[in-house]
Amino acid sequence: GAGGFLSSTGYGVTAQSYDITVGAGGIGSLTADTVKGDTGGNSIFATITSSGGGGGGDNGQTGGAGGSGGGGSQSVGTGGTGIGGQGYNGGTGLNSGGGCYVGGGGGGAGGLGANALNCSAGNGGVGKANTITGSTSGELSGGIYYLGGGAGAGSYNGIAVGSGGLGGGADANTSGASKAASGTANTGGGGAGGSNNGGAGAGGDGGSGIVIIKFV
């Protein structure tokens, strides 16, 4: 799951030092180790704390809770819970028979992670835009997107894997020959689910967070 999103305007500051923490992305789960992916680290400025994203479920598990919830794994693992005002829940995984073991997408700061459906893994939830640093051409209007959820994956090549949510969420791949893709650094985007097709099936890591301050 992506990290949580918080913003504030008109925040009063004085001439002093402030501690700032940029949260590290959580480490993705390993193959069938029955341990969820790690929760990401919190990003902190003064009294404002955005929570790290929830880890994805592994081997039949539910997704972890976090700023945005992690995606559930196959065998109907439900998605993790996001924190209200920061992010959304992850999607539910599915075992629809015939080898179609598919994961749900991780939640994003702007939308739910998609549930797995039939033999298709869920997409990551969309992130949230902010104009504090301007806008980027090619993205949707309304600023630059952060905190997109990571994509769900499946167990073999015939499965449609998910796409990461806009805002740094990673796309899944069809093979477990290598570790799944990680979320984009300094976006808080979620890592992709790992496929167990022909390899290790390790989940991707979350992208590190970001703290942006604009003095006007």
Disulfide bonds with the S-S distance in Angstrom:
Cys100-Cys119 1.98
